[in-house]
Amino acid sequence: MAGKIKVLVVDDSALVRQTLSQIISSDPLLEVMGTAADPYFAARKIAEEVPDVITLDVEMPRMDGLTFLRKIMSQHPIPVIVISSLTDKATEMGIRALEYGAVDIITKPQLNTKKFIEESQIRICDAIRAAAGSKITRRKMVDIPAVEPKLSADAVIPMTKTPVGSLTTTDKVIAVGASTGGTEAIADFLKSMPLDCPGIVIVQHMPEKFTTSFANRLNDICKISVKEAQNGDSVLRGQALIAPGNFHMMLKRSGAKYYVEVIEGPLVNRHRPSVDVLFRSTAKYAGANSLGVIMTGMGDDGAKGLLEMKDAGAFTIAQDEKSCVVFGMPREAIKLGAAHQILPLDEIGPYVIKKMRV
């Protein structure tokens, strides 16, 4: 994609439009081509110039964001990032927006703390760059230089070379990590899991509260039980635990039983929760009794962690390029030699079931 990524900001709040415009304009690769107070104004802007990415609020007057999103996807698909508040209604609408074709969903920036603004800037700009390179645009991926500083999993959990007593239990664990496009990928994967599957732990890059709605929606459509993880939850057969937004999730073990620890902490690879944190803890406490899957998403979160799992004796899988919305995280894992197998999305679930029953 030549030149800057052109972004249209759609939100009924003038303050939010101004804040988002400042955040987006701070990135030298991004350009705000316009703002709109509602979908009708946005449609006029699009008629004049088609943006590369749209940021969209879901709760707006005259026409809600979901209706506008469905019109876009049916008439002129453009990558859309939902930027929403944390109300119960907005959270539910945000999850539906992902089902209607939105590329990602992030929390509206709040002007209460310097740390929140800084983290919002990282998350929003990363999401826009990922959306611009997603397959919905039918354009090539944008090669984006890494933004420093970027903390590794060392900031949350120390590296260990040897798994912690992985041979004292035969219980299996499946660890999954995904980002952009991952909500649908994870849904497809979990729908293929049988009731007696090993316990599953998942990190999907998503804001707080939205992970609650995401887990509840998955629980409704899957045979297995799916819930947002709470600190101390046991990892059980026939159940998947989703890391809560804005918290890291680590696998731990007590005797022969696995459980999760949910903690605060710094952004790791510019994310919280981080896939690397989950994968490193899985390598440390489950080792050869685990299987790791890295799915669609921008950046490299999870790539090093998947390699650590592989080095600890785990079997590892990366989603292939053709079935990814954004071939970033799996690509980086493959480049590191972290994946035993590279599979299309529809083959990952059946392969995992077969592999874990061997």
N, C-alpha and C positions, 0 to 999 in steps of 0.2 A: 504494500500500500504506500503510494507516494505521498509525501507531505505529512502534515499533522492529522491526527484522528479527530474528526469533527463530531462534536457532541451537542445534542439538543436536550436541554434541561426542562422537564415538565413538572411543575408543582404549583399549587394554588397559593403557597406562602411566599411573599416577596423576600422575607428574610432567608428562607431556605434556598430560594433561587440564587440569592446573592452569595450565600455561604458556599453552596455547591459550585457556583461559577468561580469563586476564588480558589477553592480546592483544586478544581480541574485545571484551571489556568496555571497553577503552580507547577504542573508537570510540563516539561518542554515538548513532549510528544503529543500533548492533547490541546485542543482548541474548542472553546465554547462558541458554536456557530449561531446560537440563539437560545432564548428562554421563552417559555409559554406558561400562562397561568392556568390553562385547562386544555383538554384534548382538542377543542375546536380551534383555538389559537395554534396549537401544535400542528394540526392538519394543514393550516395555511402555510406555516413555515416549511413543512415537508414538501408542499406543492412547489414552493420556490426553490428549495435546495434540499436534497436528500442527505440526512446525516449518516455518519458511520455507526453511531451508537445513540440510543435514547435513554436517558435516565427518567424514570417514571414513578410518580406517587400513585398509590392505588385509591386513596380517599380524596376525591375532588368533586367540586360542584359541576352541575350541568351534565357531565358524563364521567362515570367512574373509570379508574385506570384499567380495570379488567375488561370492560367493554371496548375501550380504545385498543388495548393490547390484542384482543381477538380480531378486531378490524385490521390492524396492522399485519398480523400473521396470515390472515386470509387474503389480503389484497397486495401488500408490498412488504414482505418480511424484512425487518430491520432488527439487528440485535438490540434487545431491551434489557436494561438493568432496573429492577424495582428497588427504589430507595424509600423505605417505609418507616413509620413510627412503630412503637412497641405495644400499641393497643391490641386487645384481643381480636377485634374485628379486622384490623390491619394485618395482624399476623396470619389469620386464616385466609384473607384475600391474597396475601403474599405467597402462601403455599399454592393456592389455586393458580396464581400467575405463572409459577414455574411449570405447572401442568399445561398451561396454555401456550408455553413457548418462551417465556422469559429466560434469559441466559443465567442470571444470578439475582440474588436478593441481599441487600445490605441495610444496616440500620441508619436512619437519618442522623447526621452529625448533631451533637448537642453542644451548646456553647458554654458548658459549665466548667470543664477542666481542660487545661492545656494538653494533658495526656490523651484525653478522649479525642480532641481535635486532631492531634498528630496521628493517632491510630486510625481515625476515620479517613484522613488524607491518604494514608498508605493503602487502606482497603479499597477505597473508592477508585483511586487511580489504577491500581492493579486490576480491579474488576472491569474497568472500561477498556483497558488494553487487551485483556483476555477476550472480552466480548467482540472487540474489533477483529480479532483473529479467529473467531469461532466459525464453524462451518455454515451457519445460517447465512453468512454474507457471500459464500462461495468465492472467497478470496484467500490468498495465501496468508499463513500466520505471520504476524509481525514479530520480528526478532527484537526483543526489548532488552537493553542492558540491565543488569541487576542493580537495584538501589541499595546502597549501603547506609548505615550498618544493618546487617541481617544476622540475628542471633541463631545459633544452632541449638540442637536439643541439649547440649551441654549446659545451657542456662537453666534447665529444669531438672534433668536427670543425668547423673554422671555416666560416662561410658565405662562398660566392663567388657573384658574379653571373653569371659566364661559365663555361660548361663547359670543361673542360681538353681542348682539341683534339679535340672530338667528331667532327669531319669527317675526321680522318686515318685512320679505320677504318670499315668497313661492318659489322663484327660486331655482332650484336644481343644485348641482355640483357633478361631479364624479371625484375623485382624484385617480390616478394610479401610482404605483411605481414598478420599476423592475431593474434588473441588468443583470448578465450573462444569456444569452438565452432569454433576454427580448425583443429583436428586433422582433423576430418572434411571440412571445406571444402577444405583443402589436399590431402587424399587424393583427393577428387573431381576437383579441378583437375588434379593431376598424372597421374591415370589417363587423362585425355583427351589428354595430350601425346604426340605422335609421336616416333619415335626421332631424327628430324632437327630437333627443335625447338631454338631458341636456348638458350643457357645460362641457367639459372634460379638466382636467389639468394633465399633465404627467411628471414624472421624470424618465428618462432612463439613467443609468450611461453610459456616452459616451463623447468623447472629443469634444471640440469646432470645429465648421465647419462640423463635421460629423453629428451633430444633424440637421443642415440645410438640408443636403442631405437626411437624414432619414425622416424628415418631408415632404420634397418634394416627396419622393418615396411613402410615405403613402397617401399623397394627391392624387396621381395618381391612387391608387388602391382602395380607400375607397369611399363610397357614401358621407360621411360627409367631411367637409373641415378640413384639417390638416395643421398647420403652426408652425414654430419655434417661440416661444414667444418673444415678445419685451416688454420692460418696459412700463407699462400702458395699454397693450392690454386688451380689454374687454373679459370676459368669456361669450360666446354666445351659444345659442342652435344650434345644428348641427355642432359644431366646436370643435376641439381638439387642445390644445396648448402644444407643447413640450418644456420643459425647455432647454435653450441653454447650450451647453457644457461649463464647467468652470464657470458657474454662478448659484447661487441659485435662485429658483423661489418660491415666496410666494403668496398665495391667499389673496386678500384684498377685502374690500367692501366699496362702497360709496353710501349711501342711500340704495336702494333696488338692486343695480347692483354690480356684482362682476367684479374685474379686477385682473391682476397679477402685482407683483413688481419683477423685475429681478435685482439682486444685486450681487456684489462681496462679499467676506468674506472668513473666514478660512474653511478648509476641515471639514466637519461634518461627523462623522463615517467614516473618511478617504475618503469622496467623496464630490465633488462639480460639479453638483448639488447633493443635498441630499434629499432622500425621506422623512426623518424625518422632515426636514424644511418645505417641502410642506404639509405634513400631519398635523403638528402642526398648521400651519397657517390656514388650512382648518377647523380644529377643532375649532379654535379661532373665525373665521369670518363666518363660515357656519353652524357649529354645526349639529343639527338634519336635516338640509336641504342637507346634503352631504352623499355620499356613497364612501367608500374607498376600493381599491383593491390592494393587495400586491402580486406580481408575482415572478417568478423564479429569483434567484440571490444568490450569496455567501454573507455571513456576516449577519449582523442584522440591517442594515439601513432600517428604516421604521417600524420596529416592535413596538417600543415605540410610534411612531407617530400614528400608527394605533390604538393602545390602547387608546391614547388620543382622537382620533376621536370617538371611541366607547363610551368612558366615556362622551363625549359631546353630545351624542344622535345619532350619525351617524350609519348607517348600514355598516358592514365591512365584507370583503371576502378575503380569502387566497387561493391561488392556491394549489392544492393537490400535494403530493410527486410524484406520478406516472407521471404526465404530466409536471413536472418541469425538466429543464436541470440541474439545481443545486437547491436542496431543502435546502436553507440556510435562506434567509429572510422570506419566509412563515413559515418555521419551527419555527423560533424564535418568530414570531408573534403569532403562535398557542400556543407555550409554555407559553406566557404571558397571554393567554386567550383573545387576541385582536380580534379574528375573530368570527363573528356570524356564518358564513358558510365557509366550506372548500370544494372547487369544482374543478373538472378537467377543464382544460383550455377551452375546447369546450362548456362547460356549463356556463361559467362565463358571457359572453355577453348576451345570452338569459335571464339569471337570473337577470342581472342588468336592462335590459329593462323592465321586468315584475315588478321588485321591485320599480323602479322609476316612474312607472305609477299607482301604488296603491294609 
